[in-house]
Amino acid sequence: MFIVGIDVGGTFTDLTAVDTATGRVVVTKVPSRPRHEAAAVLAGLDALGIASGDVRRLVHGTTVGTNAVLQRRGARVAVLTTAGFRDLIEIGRTKRNIPALFVPTFVRPRPVVERKHRFEVAERLTADGAVLVPLDRASVDGALDDALAAECEAIAVCFLHSYLNPAHEHAVADAAEAKRPGLPVSCSADVVAEYREFERFSTTVLNAYLQPLMDAYLTGLEARLLATGYTHGVLTVASSGGMMTTQTARRLPIKTIFSGPAGGVSQACFIGSAVGVRDFITYDMGGTSTDVCLIRELTPLTTSDGMIGAFPVKVPQLDMHSVGAGGGSIAWVDVDGSLQVGPRSAGAAPGPAAYGLGGTEPTVTDANVVLGRMAGRRRLGGSIALDVARAREAVAGLAARLGGSLGVEALAEGVIKIAVVRMTSAIREISIQRGHDPRDFTLIAFGGAGPMHALALAEEIGIHQVLVPRHPGNFSALGLLASDIKHDDVRTRVGPLREQRAVLAELFASMEDAAARQLEFEGFGRAQQRRRRSLDLRYRGQAFELNVAVDDALDLDTIETAFHVQHRGAYGHANPGATIELVNARLAAHGVVPKPAPERYRSASTAMDDALLERRTVWFNGAPHACPVWERERLPEGAELRGPAIIEEFGATTVVPPPWHGLLDAHGNLRLHSGD
């Protein structure tokens, strides 16, 4: 039997299958089919050569929700909100975010719900959840009638302070069910049970916006899989890195909005645990963008404040930073004559010039082809042949526009260096700017372009150790198989921490009981359940919080000390004499699923020469080098490597410049080090 991970991306759909009996890993890629994602999933299963009846578990990460929001093709939503707050989702916080802050022609993006589809209801709760104005049933009926007359496909119910008392919102949901059975209704108290009404309202509206679309997608996918013999249900990766059942994904599709990069982080934690690397930075470089995430003690940093397009999304998510630099990033000349790289990308169509699909602008991929780091001999993803002449022509054209002072190879190296600097800024943001020294971390590189630039990136920021795992081009899909079922819960109680000890015990008991019942319903006994408590804390007078992990003892002295230490690390100072304020209590509950054991590397080769594909000229630091090109799958066990070297495999290429060196560990990971 197999367990299968599927990462549905914008260009390729990556699939990884693991044989549960032997640990054997099978990988493949198929072209993605926008708006027909289920067809790509089925095509990928067919390409793996695995019968659906032989699949025991299928986990997939999807961009269906992300694309729907960015392309504004979600459902027609009606909003029912507290009287006087009809325009809250449009007013927001009356601020502009960078880079719009510096754009004089900026126009605020319009909400996904037009004003004529936002309806007010007579009711009001106070800031402690008490009823100030009782719910007016007549106004509820009128608002629902207007919403149904507008042919809405989903309803978002967003009342002030409902996170403390959801009774009014649930009454409206019951009334909607009575009037139109089966109509999707999202209550803000169920989607985001914490304060800050703009973020809570925005997230709830987006959840309703996605509900019909996600339901149709998952229903269609399950039906088509069932028809081929697969009967075990489909699991979906959440933004927080855990898995959700299809029932949860249908009810809370907004929690899938950042699921794309989450699988890679989960797999990196799995690999880190196997090889004894507990502190690391993940580096996932694809065709359009690069995602980085910092992990301490095998625990990724998380946040609940994200953005999708112009809209805040307040759901638990991995604290990742993205930058618009990828293999398809276009190199161009700015108005002042300077060389720039990205964020505009050639994408999959027409793609880099080297793809031969009509692209003419030079990209990072074309620069690597010119430098000899990629060759036309191996097809990308098993299907795309590289055209070296077209890549060189594109870079030469850019050199001419820059005045011809740089040779083609020198300019190609410049393009790579600028892209690396842009990616370095992302790592600085999640490490140095948050009190972490990147030199204390290992860089784990994956994605189609990550291993190609990882060592240059490590040199730029001072990281001395790099790990390139097996199957880096399919790493995120493989990571889906290392994820547990996860449920996140939160309760807001604002007040001095010292006065909240009894309240905290009650909140955690309530959340843990609900999580245990849900996990038991999903088939996880108590022995298969894990939980993690944390608190959002701040000094009194501050507007934003730090999340601090806590244990069952809830010892306030220990919690306060941990907060002071974390605050000093994040901001460079602490105030031990100040009052610490509690904002939120959080619980992450896991249902632990069986995971494939890390496959030990076995090779039929016994000598390095068995893996040598060729020697070719590759440029490093302005000079050509006669560089060996190794086939990774044929490297002998424990192989030692020294730069300059190129290691090629399906889906990725690893570039080892001098003086980097390393070896292949027992699990087949490339462990690379700088210097002697």
LINLIN-V853601 format. One record per pair of residues at least 24 apart in sequence whose C-alpha atoms are under 6 Angstrom apart, sorted by the first residue. I is the first residue (numbers start at 1). GAP is how many residues later the second one is. Records with the same first field share a line. If there is no record, write none. Layout:
BEGIN
I = GAP ; GAP
END
This chain:
BEGIN
1 = 53 ; 54
2 = 53 ; 54
3 = 52 ; 53 ; 54 ; 55
4 = 54
5 = 54 ; 55 ; 472 ; 473 ; 475 ; 476
6 = 54 ; 471
7 = 53 ; 54 ; 470
8 = 53 ; 54
11 = 337
14 = 460
15 = 462
16 = 461 ; 462
23 = 576
38 = 183
52 = 176 ; 177 ; 178
53 = 176 ; 177
58 = 176
59 = 176 ; 177
60 = 176
61 = 175 ; 176 ; 198 ; 199
65 = 192
66 = 191
74 = 135 ; 136
75 = 78 ; 134
76 = 76 ; 77
77 = 75 ; 76 ; 77 ; 78 ; 132
78 = 39 ; 40 ; 69 ; 74 ; 77
79 = 39 ; 40 ; 76 ; 77 ; 78
80 = 39 ; 40 ; 77
81 = 39 ; 40 ; 77 ; 78
82 = 38 ; 39 ; 77
83 = 37 ; 38 ; 39
92 = 106
119 = 24
129 = 35 ; 36
154 = 30 ; 31 ; 54
155 = 30
156 = 29 ; 30 ; 49 ; 52
157 = 30
158 = 30 ; 43
162 = 27
163 = 26 ; 30 ; 31
194 = 297 ; 298
199 = 113
203 = 110
207 = 46 ; 47
215 = 35
239 = 78
240 = 76 ; 77 ; 78
242 = 241 ; 242 ; 243 ; 244
243 = 241 ; 242 ; 243
244 = 241
263 = 213 ; 216 ; 217
264 = 211 ; 212 ; 215
266 = 213
267 = 212 ; 215
269 = 29
279 = 162
280 = 161 ; 162 ; 163
281 = 162
282 = 162
283 = 161 ; 162
284 = 162 ; 163 ; 166
285 = 41 ; 162 ; 164 ; 165
286 = 40 ; 161 ; 162 ; 163
287 = 39 ; 40 ; 41
288 = 38 ; 40 ; 57
289 = 34 ; 35 ; 36 ; 37
290 = 32 ; 33 ; 35
291 = 30 ; 31
292 = 28 ; 29
293 = 27
327 = 37 ; 38
328 = 24 ; 35
329 = 34 ; 35
330 = 32 ; 33
331 = 31 ; 32
353 = 37 ; 38
354 = 32 ; 33 ; 36 ; 37
355 = 31
360 = 34
361 = 33
362 = 32 ; 33
366 = 25
367 = 45
371 = 247 ; 248
372 = 246
381 = 270
420 = 37
434 = 136
435 = 134 ; 135
439 = 24
442 = 24
444 = 24
446 = 26
447 = 25 ; 26
448 = 25 ; 203 ; 204
451 = 203
452 = 201 ; 202 ; 203
464 = 209 ; 210
465 = 207 ; 208
466 = 206
467 = 203 ; 204
468 = 201 ; 202
469 = 200
470 = 199
473 = 178 ; 179
482 = 113
484 = 107 ; 108 ; 109
485 = 105 ; 106
486 = 103 ; 104
487 = 101 ; 102
488 = 99 ; 100
489 = 97 ; 98
490 = 95 ; 96
491 = 93 ; 94
492 = 91 ; 92
493 = 90 ; 91
494 = 88 ; 89
495 = 86 ; 87
496 = 85 ; 86
497 = 83 ; 84 ; 85
524 = 67
528 = 63 ; 64
529 = 61 ; 62
530 = 59 ; 60
531 = 57 ; 58 ; 59
532 = 55 ; 56
533 = 53 ; 54
534 = 52
535 = 49 ; 50 ; 51
536 = 47 ; 48
537 = 44 ; 45 ; 46
538 = 42 ; 43
539 = 40 ; 41 ; 42
540 = 39 ; 40 ; 41
600 = 66 ; 67
601 = 65 ; 66 ; 67
603 = 33
605 = 29 ; 31
606 = 30
611 = 24
638 = 26 ; 27
639 = 24 ; 25
END
